Every structure is written in C-alpha cells, then in structure tokens.
C-alpha cells in the first residue's frame, strides 16, 4: 500500500498545482464566454467523447496487462492504427452529414465546427494510450506533467481566444491546442522505448488482437455505452431545452469533475497498475480493493457534503451572478458524482478480471435508464427535475456496479458499508456549524472560513482514528522527506 500511495503522490503532486491553476482560470473563462457558447462547445465535446472511446477499440486497456514489454508495444501500435482508421471514418460521416446533425439538435452553429472533430479524436486517442504506456512504465512524472500541460494550456488558449473573439470556436480550438501540446510532450517519455518498435510486426499485432478480442467486442461496446451514458445528458438537454440550459449543465459538471479528477483519475491509473501487478503475483486483487475503496469513501465524502451546502453561493461568487443556475444544477448532481468518485477507480477491475461481458451489461442498463429518465424529465419541461431524477438514478446504478465489483474481487461488502455509514454520519455532524452559518446568512468569506475549519477537523480526525491511513501517510512522508526534517514531527507524536 505504501508504494501505491507514493506512486499516487508522484502522479497527483505533479498535476495538482497545474490543475488548480486550470480550475482557478475557469472564472475568467466564464466571464468571457456566454452560457450559450459553453452549450455549443459542450455538444461538440460530447460528440467527440463518444468517438474517442470507440477509436482504439478498447485495446488501450490491454497495454498494461501483458508481462512482456514487446507485447505491450505491439498493442500500443495496434491502438494507433485503430485510432487513425476509426477517426477518419467518423470524420467523413460527421462532416458529410453536418447539416443533418445541426437540425437534430436544433443548433445550426455546430455545423461549422464539426470539421475539427477527427483531429480532436486522434489527439484524444493518442493522449489515452500514452497515459496507459507511461503508467505501465511507472513514469508518473512525465505523465503528470503532460496532464498538467493539457489542463493549463487549454485554459490559457481559451482566455486568449476569448479576448480576441469570444465564440464556441475559441473553446473548441483551445481544447485541440491543449491536447496537441500535451501529446507532443508525452511522446518524449517514449524515448527509452524506441528499440521496442523493432519488435512490432503485423503478425504479432494480429495475434494479440485475437488474444484480447473480448476487449474489442465487449469492451468497446461497453465503453461506448459508458461514454453515451456520460454524454447523453448533454444530447438530451440540447434536444429538450436550449444551448443556455446545456451551458449551465456543462459548467456544473466541469466545476465538480475537474477537482474530482485531480485525485480520481490518478487513483484510477495507479490502482489499475497495482491491481494488475497483484493479480499477476497472487492471482487475486482482494487486498488492494479493500484498502483503496474504503479509503476513497473516507477521504472523498466530506468535500461533497461541503459542496452540497455551499454550491449556489460558491458558483455565484466564483463564476459570476449569471451562473447561479449552474450552482443549483451542481448541487443536484453532487450525490451522483460522489458515487462516481468512489466507484470509478475500481471500475478497472472489469479489465483486470476480464469481465467485459458484465461491463457491457452494466453500461447498457445505465444507458437505457438515462434515456428513460431524460425522456420523462424532458417531457415535463423542467431541467431541475430532470437532473434530480438523473442524480438519484446515478447513485443507484453506480451503487449496483460497486456491489458487483466488490463481490467479484472477493473483498466483501462489510468494510465499504461500514466506511460509508461511519464517514457520512461523521461528515454531517462536523458540517453542522456550516449549515447553521448558511441558515443565518453570514457573509460568504465567513462561510469559507468555517468550511475550512471543519475540513481540517474532519481530516485530522481521520488521520488519528484510521490506523491504515495514518500508517501509510506516515510511510509516504518518511519516504519523501529527509530524516533530519521530520524530527519535529516525531516530537509531536505523529510517527508513533
């Protein structure tokens, strides 16, 4: 577990500052672009996201699995071939029928931007497989800097483009430019592996494609359903409502998912590598699942409780008064996003345990449930009601997925249920002063101060009461800090 936390620390600390900078720049972006521009750009990105998961045919998830680097490199090149082929086909379809797609979503402006779709898909696909390769080689420093470069440069380009001519195109091209810089930087991390390209042959790629065909057959279909379930809200909101409502939703999701992704994505990558390693060594993944899942609950639940309490005030203060509705939407979606946060990292068990059929089943059921929920909510013409039904359904669906994965790993439900119950009650009790402060309508800066104090109290309590968290944090600190610099910590009794 110590090596897990150290690798996680390497991955998160390299990106933390840059991700925070990217997040801090969002208020600047929201004051330049209108909700309508956000909505149109979100529709483009939602279409692209669906295509991105199809492009490598899920073979990028295989990069981590083979014991030999030669096999992994063959899979890596196989992914590139798949990405280039599928993006070319998708580009021809969307550009050729651009007017039809514009009429479907009642957004004629989207037609002018679809020409950038294949370029975005290729860059996103390359970014994904480079993530997998660098994780396999435990080059988390290069990986973290690449992720950071994508985040910061995208925001900088958005601000620069918006100051010249604010439009959806500025948001879209900024994402393309950010990905380009990140991919070029991450390719430098492959310099040590150039010799492995000599082992790449068509015959070997074909053999590995057949060996892991269930990833392509079931994994791709499941990933498509997963991506559609993430992007379907944007499609349905565009269909039933208007670009402004979609813009509010886009900011609500972005503002919550970006901070969540700073830790969540890093945990996902490190967990996948650790679970694959443990399975190869012991034949099981029970221990790593128990340790990671219960600690994700402990660490993650309190920020979401604070966010639910402060969401509307926070959005108005940070993004401007015109984004109050986005804060309301974010509060509604927070329970679902917490469920995603604690389940997403262990979802890689579908790949580690080779349960692609089960993955496809879950994603298909979730996609169908979303279609029904948004159809019902959309028919009432009430976006808040629609998102509330969506959030409730999300908690139930992701809870069912979590239960299945825990059962298949052999970890047992008891630890996760106890952790959720204990830390939920603890979070509610510690956040009561903040609830009272909101009720008394205290100034926002005082609310932030109270929130900070309660957060410190919560995490200190976790540190001193959870023996595993305490021992692993201490082990991580001792491994990263020079011995002479931690004497004062020992005198405080922290390392006993």
C-alpha positions as a printed NumPy array, in Angstrom:
array([[  0.   ,   0.   ,   0.   ],
       [  2.927,   2.364,   0.678],
       [  4.176,   2.06 ,  -2.898],
       [  0.621,   2.699,  -4.071],
       [  0.441,   5.949,  -2.112],
       [  3.923,   7.043,  -3.205],
       [  3.049,   6.465,  -6.871],
       [ -0.228,   8.269,  -6.305],
       [  1.657,  11.142,  -4.672],
       [  4.012,  11.392,  -7.65 ],
       [  1.108,  11.456, -10.073],
       [ -1.081,  13.881,  -8.149],
       [  1.518,  16.362,  -6.911],
       [  2.876,  16.89 , -10.415],
       [ -0.575,  17.775, -11.684],
       [ -2.076,  19.313,  -8.549],
       [ -0.712,  22.835,  -8.937],
       [ -1.383,  22.922, -12.679],
       [ -4.884,  21.518, -12.23 ],
       [ -5.585,  24.086,  -9.533],
       [ -4.328,  26.812, -11.866],
       [ -6.622,  25.447, -14.589],
       [ -9.551,  25.425, -12.182],
       [ -8.775,  28.944, -10.945],
       [ -8.813,  30.193, -14.531],
       [-12.354,  28.895, -15.135],
       [-13.924,  32.019, -13.523],
       [-12.025,  34.109, -16.059],
       [-13.344,  31.931, -18.879],
       [-16.951,  32.145, -17.633],
       [-16.745,  35.929, -17.628],
       [-15.608,  35.924, -21.274],
       [-17.911,  33.309, -22.821],
       [-21.697,  33.118, -22.566],
       [-23.664,  30.064, -21.347],
       [-24.803,  29.591, -24.956],
       [-21.182,  29.317, -26.173],
       [-20.491,  26.799, -23.422],
       [-23.528,  24.804, -24.522],
       [-22.474,  24.614, -28.188],
       [-18.889,  23.725, -27.262],
       [-20.205,  21.057, -24.866],
       [-22.232,  19.449, -27.653],
       [-19.09 ,  19.255, -29.808],
       [-17.063,  17.752, -26.948],
       [-19.841,  15.267, -26.146],
       [-19.91 ,  14.008, -29.729],
       [-16.1  ,  13.8  , -29.707],
       [-16.064,  11.94 , -26.372],
       [-18.282,   9.195, -27.787],
       [-15.999,   8.807, -30.813],
       [-12.847,   8.794, -28.675],
       [-13.904,   5.698, -26.74 ],
       [-14.57 ,   3.853, -29.997],
       [-11.351,   4.853, -31.748],
       [ -8.833,   2.47 , -30.057],
       [-11.392,  -0.393, -29.885],
       [-10.554,  -0.627, -26.159],
       [ -7.146,  -2.143, -26.893],
       [ -5.514,   0.715, -24.946],
       [ -6.706,  -1.03 , -21.774],
       [ -4.604,  -4.03 , -22.795],
       [ -1.332,  -2.049, -22.794],
       [ -0.991,  -2.558, -19.023],
       [ -1.711,  -6.298, -18.979],
       [  0.975,  -8.307, -20.891],
       [  4.028,  -9.452, -18.925],
       [  6.415,  -8.617, -21.821],
       [  7.048,  -5.045, -22.959],
       [  7.335,  -6.311, -26.534],
       [  3.706,  -7.424, -26.48 ],
       [  2.618,  -4.128, -24.94 ],
       [  4.393,  -2.162, -27.663],
       [  2.633,  -4.203, -30.338],
       [ -0.69 ,  -3.402, -28.663],
       [  0.353,   0.27 , -28.484],
       [  0.917,   0.416, -32.254],
       [ -2.291,  -1.56 , -32.841],
       [ -4.15 ,   1.175, -30.926],
       [ -2.652,   3.88 , -33.153],
       [ -3.807,   2.04 , -36.286],
       [ -7.321,   1.69 , -34.848],
       [ -7.459,   5.366, -33.827],
       [ -6.422,   6.669, -37.239],
       [ -8.854,   4.37 , -39.061],
       [-11.936,   4.987, -36.938],
       [-11.392,   8.753, -36.689],
       [-11.116,   9.016, -40.481],
       [-14.401,   7.149, -40.94 ],
       [-16.161,   9.149, -38.222],
       [-14.869,  12.419, -39.646],
       [-16.22 ,  11.588, -43.092],
       [-19.656,  10.785, -41.634],
       [-20.   ,  13.834, -39.386],
       [-18.59 ,  16.313, -41.873],
       [-20.61 ,  14.831, -44.747],
       [-23.88 ,  14.925, -42.771],
       [-23.129,  18.038, -40.708],
       [-26.356,  19.827, -41.672],
       [-28.441,  16.847, -40.573],
       [-26.763,  16.761, -37.141],
       [-27.341,  20.503, -36.801],
       [-31.078,  20.022, -37.417],
       [-31.337,  17.088, -34.977],
       [-30.036,  19.171, -32.062],
       [-31.513,  22.443, -33.32 ],
       [-28.033,  24.002, -33.19 ],
       [-27.097,  25.098, -36.714],
       [-23.872,  26.698, -35.421],
       [-22.415,  23.266, -34.59 ],
       [-22.161,  22.556, -38.328],
       [-19.245,  24.983, -38.741],
       [-17.177,  23.239, -36.067],
       [-17.512,  19.54 , -36.97 ],
       [-14.527,  19.775, -39.333],
       [-12.315,  19.766, -36.22 ],
       [-13.842,  16.528, -34.952],
       [-11.423,  13.946, -36.483],
       [ -8.391,  15.974, -35.363],
       [ -9.704,  16.154, -31.814],
       [-10.462,  12.418, -31.794],
       [ -6.953,  11.478, -32.982],
       [ -5.293,  13.688, -30.355],
       [ -7.546,  12.418, -27.564],
       [ -6.913,   8.807, -28.583],
       [ -3.139,   9.328, -28.566],
       [ -3.415,  11.024, -25.181],
       [ -5.27 ,   7.978, -23.796],
       [ -2.799,   5.334, -24.995],
       [  0.196,   7.419, -23.865],
       [ -1.438,   7.519, -20.429],
       [ -1.568,   3.723, -20.37 ],
       [  2.01 ,   3.227, -21.592],
       [  3.546,   5.73 , -19.175],
       [  1.551,   4.179, -16.314],
       [  2.831,   0.722, -17.257],
       [  6.411,   2.006, -17.194],
       [  5.728,   3.838, -13.895],
       [  6.811,   7.162, -15.437],
       [  4.347,   9.149, -13.426],
       [  6.461,  12.302, -13.542],
       [  6.215,  12.582, -17.336],
       [  2.564,  11.598, -17.22 ],
       [  1.657,  14.155, -14.576],
       [  3.408,  16.969, -16.444],
       [  1.599,  16.028, -19.647],
       [ -1.77 ,  16.104, -17.895],
       [ -0.859,  19.437, -16.324],
       [  0.193,  20.891, -19.666],
       [ -3.132,  19.915, -21.214],
       [ -5.115,  21.497, -18.381],
       [ -3.269,  24.805, -18.128],
       [ -2.643,  25.411, -21.825],
       [ -6.304,  24.757, -22.671],
       [ -7.426,  27.437, -20.193],
       [ -4.776,  29.908, -21.391],
       [ -5.817,  29.433, -25.036],
       [ -9.483,  29.829, -24.064],
       [ -8.778,  33.148, -22.381],
       [ -6.567,  34.382, -25.215],
       [ -9.061,  33.36 , -27.894],
       [-11.947,  34.832, -25.921],
       [-10.254,  38.194, -25.595],
       [ -9.88 ,  38.298, -29.391],
       [-13.315,  36.974, -30.381],
       [-15.39 ,  35.012, -27.823],
       [-17.235,  32.206, -29.578],
       [-17.718,  28.427, -29.312],
       [-14.838,  28.01 , -31.772],
       [-12.449,  29.55 , -29.237],
       [-13.433,  26.932, -26.653],
       [-13.115,  24.083, -29.165],
       [ -9.785,  25.105, -30.698],
       [ -8.347,  25.677, -27.232],
       [ -9.052,  22.041, -26.366],
       [ -7.362,  20.947, -29.609],
       [ -4.302,  23.103, -28.894],
       [ -4.015,  21.881, -25.298],
       [ -4.127,  18.238, -26.375],
       [ -1.532,  18.868, -29.087],
       [  0.997,  20.28 , -26.637],
       [  0.364,  17.505, -24.106],
       [  0.726,  14.691, -26.666],
       [  3.964,  16.133, -28.058],
       [  5.394,  16.388, -24.56 ],
       [  4.312,  12.89 , -23.513],
       [  5.836,  11.371, -26.649],
       [  9.199,  12.385, -25.199],
       [  8.558,   9.825, -22.446],
       [  8.847,   7.052, -25.038],
       [ 12.483,   7.787, -25.918],
       [ 13.705,   4.894, -23.778],
       [ 11.349,   2.501, -25.563],
       [ 12.179,   3.257, -29.191],
       [ 14.047,  -0.049, -29.52 ],
       [ 10.825,  -1.916, -28.764],
       [  9.375,  -0.687, -32.068],
       [ 11.633,  -3.217, -33.792],
       [  9.54 ,  -5.981, -32.233],
       [  6.322,  -4.686, -33.808],
       [  5.027,  -6.913, -36.605],
       [  1.686,  -7.262, -38.309],
       [  1.568, -10.926, -37.343],
       [  2.181, -10.213, -33.659],
       [ -0.384,  -7.408, -33.589],
       [ -2.949,  -9.707, -35.194],
       [ -2.197, -12.429, -32.649],
       [ -2.612, -10.043, -29.717],
       [ -5.765,  -8.566, -31.252],
       [ -7.255, -12.065, -31.284],
       [ -5.941, -12.88 , -27.788],
       [ -7.71 ,  -9.841, -26.339],
       [-10.645,  -9.801, -28.742],
       [-13.177,  -9.542, -25.903],
       [-11.829,  -6.067, -25.19 ],
       [-12.708,  -5.083, -28.748],
       [-16.02 ,  -6.947, -28.881],
       [-17.436,  -6.346, -25.417],
       [-15.123,  -3.692, -24.015],
       [-15.653,  -1.285, -26.91 ],
       [-19.396,  -1.757, -26.819],
       [-19.36 ,  -1.301, -23.06 ],
       [-17.142,   1.772, -23.309],
       [-19.434,   3.181, -25.979],
       [-22.411,   2.66 , -23.692],
       [-20.423,   4.208, -20.818],
       [-19.481,   7.242, -22.891],
       [-23.027,   7.588, -24.17 ],
       [-24.312,   7.442, -20.595],
       [-21.953,  10.305, -19.7  ],
       [-22.759,  12.356, -22.785],
       [-26.446,  11.508, -23.152],
       [-27.458,  14.266, -20.677],
       [-25.859,  16.842, -22.968],
       [-27.618,  15.404, -26.038],
       [-30.977,  15.203, -24.276],
       [-30.72 ,  18.669, -22.713],
       [-29.869,  20.069, -26.15 ],
       [-32.861,  18.247, -27.648],
       [-35.468,  19.118, -24.978],
       [-34.266,  22.568, -23.906],
       [-31.735,  25.045, -25.367],
       [-27.989,  25.833, -25.539],
       [-28.168,  28.055, -22.435],
       [-29.523,  25.242, -20.226],
       [-26.874,  22.955, -21.685],
       [-24.252,  25.608, -20.878],
       [-25.342,  25.7  , -17.217],
       [-25.123,  21.909, -17.066],
       [-21.704,  21.924, -18.763],
       [-20.23 ,  24.305, -16.192],
       [-21.825,  22.398, -13.3  ],
       [-20.255,  19.142, -14.467],
       [-16.9  ,  20.724, -15.297],
       [-16.605,  22.587, -11.994],
       [-17.21 ,  19.411,  -9.97 ],
       [-15.462,  16.843, -12.143],
       [-12.206,  18.759, -12.593],
       [-11.273,  18.844,  -8.889],
       [-12.614,  15.312,  -8.545],
       [-10.439,  14.178, -11.446],
       [ -7.267,  15.548,  -9.825],
       [ -7.418,  12.646,  -7.36 ],
       [ -9.89 ,  10.259,  -9.018],
       [ -8.077,   9.816, -12.326],
       [ -4.731,   9.43 , -10.601],
       [ -6.142,   6.817,  -8.225],
       [ -7.646,   5.037, -11.226],
       [ -4.332,   4.814, -13.074],
       [ -2.267,   3.766, -10.055],
       [ -4.947,   1.296,  -8.895],
       [ -5.066,  -0.322, -12.35 ],
       [ -1.295,  -0.81 , -12.343],
       [ -1.292,  -2.102,  -8.745],
       [ -4.277,  -4.43 ,  -9.266],
       [ -2.742,  -5.855, -12.462],
       [  0.538,  -6.436, -10.623],
       [ -1.154,  -8.073,  -7.62 ],
       [ -3.222, -10.343,  -9.857],
       [ -0.089, -11.478, -11.735],
       [  1.716, -12.172,  -8.437],
       [ -1.037, -13.637,  -6.251],
       [ -3.908, -14.438,  -8.595],
       [ -6.293, -12.091,  -6.731],
       [ -6.993,  -8.419,  -6.021],
       [ -8.864,  -8.628,  -2.713],
       [ -6.374,  -6.699,  -0.594],
       [ -5.884,  -3.71 ,  -2.876],
       [ -9.657,  -3.361,  -3.417],
       [-10.369,  -3.38 ,   0.326],
       [ -7.71 ,  -0.793,   1.064],
       [ -8.466,   1.575,  -1.796],
       [-12.273,   1.556,  -1.841],
       [-12.832,   2.154,   1.874],
       [-10.223,   4.927,   1.913],
       [-11.761,   6.638,  -1.101],
       [-15.014,   6.835,   0.833],
       [-13.259,   8.222,   3.911],
       [-11.304,  10.856,   2.011],
       [-13.917,  11.824,  -0.576],
       [-17.219,  12.145,   1.234],
       [-16.615,  15.329,   3.265],
       [-15.811,  17.668,   0.326],
       [-19.05 ,  16.613,  -1.346],
       [-21.04 ,  17.369,   1.826],
       [-19.457,  20.832,   1.97 ],
       [-20.171,  21.35 ,  -1.715],
       [-23.857,  20.463,  -1.369],
       [-24.147,  23.077,   1.388],
       [-22.276,  25.854,  -0.44 ],
       [-22.841,  25.137,  -4.147],
       [-25.069,  28.073,  -5.126],
       [-23.127,  30.672,  -3.112],
       [-19.859,  29.231,  -4.417],
       [-20.885,  29.377,  -8.079],
       [-22.205,  32.938,  -7.772],
       [-19.039,  34.115,  -6.037],
       [-16.571,  32.311,  -8.31 ],
       [-18.203,  32.379, -11.75 ],
       [-20.471,  35.406, -11.557],
       [-24.128,  36.043, -10.778],
       [-25.253,  34.837, -14.218],
       [-24.16 ,  31.277, -13.313],
       [-26.383,  30.804, -10.236],
       [-28.476,  28.204, -12.069],
       [-25.31 ,  26.169, -12.756],
       [-24.723,  26.093,  -8.982],
       [-28.23 ,  24.725,  -8.449],
       [-27.582,  22.014, -11.031],
       [-24.212,  21.157,  -9.434],
       [-25.835,  20.722,  -6.008],
       [-28.419,  18.382,  -7.508],
       [-25.754,  16.31 ,  -9.26 ],
       [-23.321,  16.082,  -6.307],
       [-24.614,  12.753,  -4.823],
       [-24.256,  11.03 ,  -8.195],
       [-20.79 ,  12.489,  -8.735],
       [-19.7  ,  11.232,  -5.303],
       [-20.838,   7.749,  -6.277],
       [-18.783,   8.08 ,  -9.456],
       [-15.76 ,   9.236,  -7.456],
       [-15.669,   6.192,  -5.174],
       [-16.539,   3.609,  -7.842],
       [-14.681,   4.819, -10.957],
       [-11.16 ,   3.838,  -9.788],
       [-12.144,   0.237,  -9.052],
       [-14.079,   0.014, -12.35 ],
       [-10.79 ,  -1.002, -13.976],
       [-11.429,  -4.389, -12.315],
       [-13.665,  -5.172, -15.282],
       [-10.448,  -5.21 , -17.334],
       [ -8.126,  -6.71 , -14.719],
       [-10.547,  -9.594, -14.055],
       [-11.531,  -9.766, -17.743],
       [-15.248,  -9.241, -17.092],
       [-16.004,  -7.4  , -20.324],
       [-19.438,  -9.   , -20.737],
       [-20.523,  -7.843, -17.278],
       [-19.144,  -4.389, -18.062],
       [-21.208,  -4.262, -21.243],
       [-24.322,  -5.345, -19.342],
       [-23.967,  -2.632, -16.702],
       [-23.251,   0.11 , -19.21 ],
       [-26.164,  -0.917, -21.439],
       [-28.561,  -0.898, -18.474],
       [-27.296,   2.507, -17.321],
       [-27.624,   3.966, -20.816],
       [-31.209,   2.713, -21.145],
       [-32.06 ,   4.08 , -17.688],
       [-30.695,   7.512, -18.625],
       [-32.711,   7.55 , -21.851],
       [-35.91 ,   6.798, -19.906],
       [-35.157,   9.308, -17.138],
       [-34.352,  12.174, -19.512],
       [-37.332,  11.411, -21.69 ],
       [-39.625,  11.588, -18.655],
       [-37.968,  14.688, -17.225],
       [-37.75 ,  16.41 , -20.593],
       [-41.443,  15.85 , -21.23 ],
       [-42.225,  17.934, -18.105],
       [-40.085,  20.789, -19.448],
       [-38.264,  21.133, -16.098],
       [-34.456,  20.776, -16.273],
       [-34.005,  20.779, -12.464],
       [-36.485,  17.902, -12.047],
       [-34.806,  16.05 , -14.9  ],
       [-31.366,  16.356, -13.28 ],
       [-32.742,  15.341,  -9.859],
       [-34.118,  12.108, -11.324],
       [-30.806,  11.625, -13.089],
       [-28.806,  12.077,  -9.862],
       [-30.969,   9.609,  -7.908],
       [-30.712,   7.07 , -10.71 ],
       [-26.942,   7.614, -10.856],
       [-26.481,   6.774,  -7.171],
       [-28.488,   3.578,  -7.576],
       [-26.766,   2.464, -10.784],
       [-23.222,   3.15 ,  -9.643],
       [-24.005,   1.546,  -6.284],
       [-25.046,  -1.644,  -8.078],
       [-21.84 ,  -1.593, -10.135],
       [-19.78 ,  -1.159,  -6.973],
       [-21.507,  -4.097,  -5.272],
       [-20.772,  -6.364,  -8.234],
       [-17.088,  -5.423,  -8.416],
       [-16.562,  -5.853,  -4.677],
       [-18.186,  -9.275,  -4.83 ],
       [-16.086, -10.391,  -7.805],
       [-12.88 ,  -9.206,  -6.14 ],
       [-13.675, -11.216,  -3.008],
       [-13.236,  -8.12 ,  -0.837],
       [-16.655,  -8.317,   0.848],
       [-19.213,  -5.556,   1.393],
       [-18.842,  -5.072,   5.145],
       [-15.835,  -2.763,   5.09 ],
       [-17.271,  -0.482,   2.41 ],
       [-20.721,  -0.247,   4.027],
       [-19.265,   0.49 ,   7.466],
       [-16.902,   3.091,   5.988],
       [-19.736,   4.825,   4.112],
       [-22.073,   4.853,   7.13 ],
       [-19.437,   5.992,   9.611],
       [-17.962,   8.759,   7.484],
       [-21.33 ,  10.028,   6.257],
       [-22.542,  10.466,   9.845],
       [-19.226,  11.996,  10.848],
       [-19.353,  14.433,   7.899],
       [-22.891,  15.546,   8.719],
       [-22.056,  16.136,  12.392],
       [-18.854,  18.096,  11.683],
       [-20.56 ,  20.213,   8.988],
       [-23.42 ,  21.338,  11.307],
       [-21.706,  24.666,  12.163],
       [-21.542,  25.441,   8.449],
       [-25.229,  24.579,   8.   ],
       [-26.062,  26.959,  10.847],
       [-23.9  ,  29.692,   9.309],
       [-25.684,  29.343,   5.97 ],
       [-29.059,  29.474,   7.754],
       [-28.001,  32.712,   9.478],
       [-26.945,  34.119,   6.052],
       [-23.436,  35.007,   7.161],
       [-21.116,  36.663,   4.588],
       [-19.57 ,  34.257,   2.079],
       [-15.973,  34.796,   3.255],
       [-17.04 ,  33.701,   6.753],
       [-18.718,  30.636,   5.272],
       [-15.466,  29.719,   3.53 ],
       [-13.558,  30.139,   6.782],
       [-15.958,  27.876,   8.667],
       [-15.807,  25.333,   5.833],
       [-12.003,  25.337,   6.029],
       [-12.012,  24.81 ,   9.799],
       [-14.485,  21.935,   9.575],
       [-12.424,  20.33 ,   6.789],
       [ -9.252,  20.486,   8.896],
       [-11.138,  18.983,  11.833],
       [-12.521,  16.157,   9.695],
       [ -9.216,  15.148,   8.123],
       [ -7.302,  15.365,  11.401],
       [ -9.899,  13.069,  12.917],
       [ -9.491,  10.638,  10.003],
       [ -5.704,  10.756,  10.343],
       [ -5.73 ,   9.952,  14.052],
       [ -8.538,   7.354,  14.009],
       [ -7.891,   5.398,  10.797],
       [ -4.774,   3.361,  11.518],
       [ -4.205,   2.31 ,   7.905],
       [ -4.491,   5.862,   6.545],
       [ -2.226,   7.118,   9.309],
       [  0.447,   4.458,   8.825],
       [  0.504,   4.831,   5.05 ],
       [  0.612,   8.626,   5.126],
       [  3.455,   8.44 ,   7.634],
       [  5.255,   5.895,   5.465],
       [  4.808,   8.098,   2.418],
       [  6.118,  11.179,   4.243],
       [  9.1  ,   9.284,   5.643],
       [  9.907,   8.052,   2.147],
       [  9.745,  11.517,   0.61 ],
       [ 11.187,  13.784,   3.34 ],
       [ 14.783,  13.726,   4.547],
       [ 15.139,  12.207,   8.05 ],
       [ 16.55 ,  15.37 ,   9.643],
       [ 13.459,  17.298,   8.515],
       [ 10.95 ,  15.073,  10.31 ],
       [ 12.375,  15.168,  13.834],
       [  9.85 ,  17.797,  14.859],
       [  7.04 ,  15.534,  13.597],
       [  8.323,  12.735,  15.813],
       [  8.381,  15.087,  18.789],
       [  4.722,  15.854,  18.159],
       [  3.978,  12.15 ,  18.338],
       [  2.829,  11.883,  14.701],
       [  5.177,   8.989,  13.887],
       [  4.448,   6.795,  16.872]])
